[in-house]
Amino acid sequence: MALDEVFKAISDKTRRKIIDLLKKREMTAGEIAEHFNVSKPTISQHLKILKNADLIQSEKQGKYISYFINTSILEDFLSHLKNIFEKKEK
C-alpha cells in the first residue's frame, strides 16, 4: 500500500463522500455523479485517484462499470494509523 496515495485520496472531501456512498453499495459513475454538483469528468477523475490508491475497485458489468470499496486496503490503512498513534502515546 502506498500511504502517500491513500493520504492524497482521502484528503479531498468529495472523495471521502464517494467512499461513504460506496460503503452502502456498489455504484456506477453515473449513480455516484447524481450525488454531486460537479461534472461527470470531474467524478471520473476522483474515481481514478481512489483507484490509484487502491481504495476502490471496479468491475465491468455489461456496458457499465460498477465501483466498490476495497475493504482490505482500508483495513490496512486504519491499522497503520492505529499503530502510529499507539506509538506516540507510549
C-alpha positions, -999 to 999 in steps of 0.1 A, spaced: 0 0 0 13 34 -10 4 56 20 11 88 1 -15 78 -25 -40 69 2 -35 102 21 -38 121 -12 -70 103 -20 -87 108 14 -76 144 17 -104 156 -6 -140 160 8 -156 148 -25 -135 116 -25 -144 109 12 -181 113 3 -176 88 -26 -161 63 -2 -191 69 21 -215 62 -8 -197 31 -18 -198 18 18 -235 14 13 -235 -4 -21 -217 -7 -54 -225 21 -78 -217 32 -113 -200 65 -121 -233 80 -132 -250 69 -99 -222 85 -79 -223 117 -100 -260 121 -91 -249 129 -55 -226 158 -65 -230 192 -82 -199 186 -105 -194 173 -140 -191 136 -148 -155 140 -159 -147 155 -125 -162 125 -108 -142 102 -132 -110 120 -121 -119 114 -84 -126 78 -91 -92 74 -108 -74 89 -78 -93 65 -55 -85 36 -78 -48 46 -79 -47 45 -41 -64 10 -43 -92 23 -20 -118 13 -46 -120 -13 -73 -142 -15 -104 -158 -43 -124 -174 -41 -158 -210 -54 -158 -224 -53 -193 -219 -18 -206 -215 -2 -172 -186 -2 -147 -195 -7 -110 -173 7 -83 -169 -8 -49 -147 -3 -18 -115 -23 -14 -120 -32 22 -87 -48 27 -68 -16 18 -90 4 41 -84 -20 70 -46 -20 64 -47 18 63 -66 21 96 -43 -5 112 -13 16 101 -29 48 116 -37 30 148 0 19 151 12 54 145 -10 68 173 -2 40 197 35 46 193 30 83 201 10 76 233 37 53 248 
